[in-house]
């Protein structure tokens, strides 16, 4: 599914990377006792047989397994804060922003945009100051008035020289 979003500020791509489903640097993820029990049940071994389970973590969790201080873990690149698997500046919504002159663009300063159109067409999310702000990830409907009101407040609070970028995400 594709969703329309707006990124406020410079370097939209770097702001979005924090919300990608996958991180560039792997980190250590540890299995909970419930996950260990589920995995052990699947392989029909005791949950105490960490050596066996560790050898099978690559296929179970898609990451190289390890045991550290009696805890079973694996190396992961999955982002626990992930919201999408890829994005594109503009994308399906290329030309979504309309300048006061009528020209359609993917990125512009707030002061140059037709603010009425911008306020009247709420996106599904906004990324501002490294924070993901959203009503929900479903297409907007009239029932989502709280998000629309919040979105309008965000836009109205921005300085005129704020850079606005339209993005298409896939999730």
C-alpha positions in Angstrom: 0.0 0.0 0.0 1.2 3.5 -0.8 0.7 6.5 1.4 1.2 10.2 0.9 3.4 12.1 3.4 5.0 15.4 3.9 8.5 16.0 5.3 9.1 19.4 6.9 12.7 20.7 6.8 15.9 20.1 5.0 17.2 16.8 3.8 13.9 14.9 3.6 15.6 11.6 2.7 17.8 11.5 5.8 14.8 12.4 8.0 12.9 9.5 6.5 15.7 6.9 6.9 15.0 6.8 10.7 11.6 5.2 9.8 12.6 2.7 7.2 11.8 -0.9 8.0 15.5 -1.7 7.7 18.5 -0.1 9.3 22.0 0.1 7.7 23.8 -1.1 10.8 22.9 -4.4 12.4 22.1 -4.5 16.1 21.7 -7.2 18.8 18.1 -8.4 19.2 17.4 -10.8 22.1 14.5 -13.3 22.1 12.0 -13.2 24.9 11.3 -16.3 26.9 8.0 -16.6 25.0 9.8 -16.5 21.6 12.4 -19.1 22.8 9.5 -21.4 23.9 7.8 -20.9 20.5 11.0 -21.6 18.6 11.8 -24.7 20.8 8.3 -26.0 20.2 8.7 -25.6 16.5 12.0 -27.5 16.5 10.7 -30.0 19.1 13.6 -29.4 21.5 13.9 -28.1 25.1 13.8 -24.3 25.5 17.0 -24.8 27.5 18.9 -26.1 24.4 20.2 -22.7 23.5 23.1 -24.1 21.4 20.7 -25.9 19.1 18.3 -22.9 18.9 21.3 -20.6 18.2 22.3 -22.7 15.2 18.8 -22.3 13.7 18.3 -18.5 14.3 19.3 -17.6 10.7 16.3 -19.5 9.4 14.0 -18.5 12.3 14.8 -14.8 12.6 16.8 -14.1 9.5 19.8 -13.1 11.4 23.0 -14.8 12.7 22.4 -16.2 16.2 24.5 -15.8 19.3 24.4 -16.6 23.0 25.5 -13.8 25.4 25.3 -14.1 29.1 22.9 -17.0 28.9 20.5 -15.1 26.5 19.7 -16.1 23.0 20.0 -13.4 20.4 20.6 -12.6 16.8 21.9 -9.8 14.6 19.0 -7.8 13.1 18.6 -4.9 10.7 14.9 -4.7 11.3 13.9 -1.2 12.6 11.6 -1.4 15.5 10.4 2.1 14.6 10.0 1.1 10.9 7.0 2.5 9.0 7.7 1.6 5.4 9.9 -0.5 3.2 10.7 2.2 0.6 10.0 5.8 -0.3 10.2 8.1 -3.2 10.2 11.9 -3.3 7.0 12.8 -5.1 6.4 9.3 -6.4 2.7 8.7 -7.1 2.0 12.1 -5.8 4.5 14.0 -8.0 3.4 17.6 -8.4 1.1 17.4 -5.3 2.2 20.8 -4.0 0.9 23.8 -5.9 2.9 27.0 -5.9 0.9 30.3 -5.6 1.8 30.7 -9.3 0.0 27.5 -10.2 3.1 25.4 -10.9 3.0 21.9 -9.5 6.1 20.7 -7.6 7.3 18.1 -5.1 9.2 20.4 -2.9 9.0 24.1 -2.0 9.2 26.7 0.7 5.9 27.1 2.6 5.7 30.8 1.8 5.7 29.9 -2.0 2.8 27.4 -1.7 -0.9 27.8 -2.2 -1.6 27.4 1.6 -5.3 26.9 1.1 -4.7 23.8 -1.0 -2.0 22.5 1.4 -4.3 22.9 4.4 -7.3 21.4 2.6 -5.5 18.2 1.5 -4.1 16.4 4.6 -1.5 13.7 3.9 -1.5 10.4 5.9 1.6 11.5 7.9 4.1 14.3 8.5 7.7 14.0 9.5 8.9 17.1 11.4 11.9 17.5 13.6 12.6 13.7 13.4 9.1 12.8 14.7 6.6 10.7 12.8 3.2 12.4 13.2 0.1 10.6 11.9 -3.6 9.9 12.3 -3.2 6.3 11.1 -1.8 4.5 8.1 -5.1 4.0 6.4 -6.4 6.3 3.7 -7.9 9.4 5.3 -11.7 9.6 5.6 -14.0 12.3 7.1 -14.0 10.3 10.4 -10.3 11.3 10.9 -11.1 14.9 11.7 -8.7 14.9 14.7 -5.7 14.1 12.4 -6.8 16.8 9.9 -7.1 19.4 12.6 -3.7 18.4 14.0 -2.1 18.5 10.5 -3.5 22.0 9.9 -2.1 23.1 13.3 1.3 21.7 12.3 1.3 23.6 9.0 0.0 26.8 10.6 2.8 26.7 13.2 5.6 26.6 10.6 7.8 29.5 9.8 7.2 30.8 6.2 10.7 29.6 5.1 10.1 26.0 6.1 10.9 23.5 3.3 8.0 21.2 2.5 8.6 17.9 0.6 6.0 15.4 -0.6 6.9 11.7 -0.4 5.3 8.5 -1.4 6.0 5.6 1.0 5.2 1.9 0.5 4.2 -0.2 3.5 
